[in-house]
Amino acid sequence: MARLIAYSFLMVLYLTNSTVIATKENDQTILKYNCEAKIGISCVWEVFNGIFKTGIITINCCDELLVLGKVCHSALVQKTLEKPKFQNLDRNTIIQKCIDTWNNCLVHLFTITVYLR
């Protein structure tokens, strides 16, 4: 019985520390790459709604998202998922939407680049 309690305590401690470490890593990445200054607030909201709600992002905001970079994009989405309001969401679904959003923006960029040539 004592082993079960000790094991449960260690598991809770591990999960808590993992979250804290992930939070610190995302915060460090966001600061290091100055992520929050690389994208306009209107596109922040549009990308947020595109990932968490509608799935729609304009080409202009796709351009800003690509300038932001994949590292910043991922760190900002992860940071959002760490907030209590979003912890009930399916992380795998949101992360997949994050990846899909990035890939769709790349496709738009590639299509425009090929068209302009």
HUUR-V659267 format. One record per run of one state. SS is the DSSP state (h for helix, s for strand, l for the rest). FROM is the first residue (numbers start at 1). TO is the last residue. If there is no record, write none. Layout:
BEGIN
{{SS | FROM | TO} {SS | FROM | TO}}
END
This chain:
BEGIN
{{l | 1 | 1} {h | 2 | 32} {l | 33 | 34} {h | 35 | 37} {l | 38 | 40} {h | 41 | 52} {l | 53 | 58} {h | 59 | 68} {l | 69 | 69} {h | 70 | 82} {l | 83 | 83} {h | 84 | 86} {l | 87 | 90} {h | 91 | 116} {l | 117 | 117}}
END
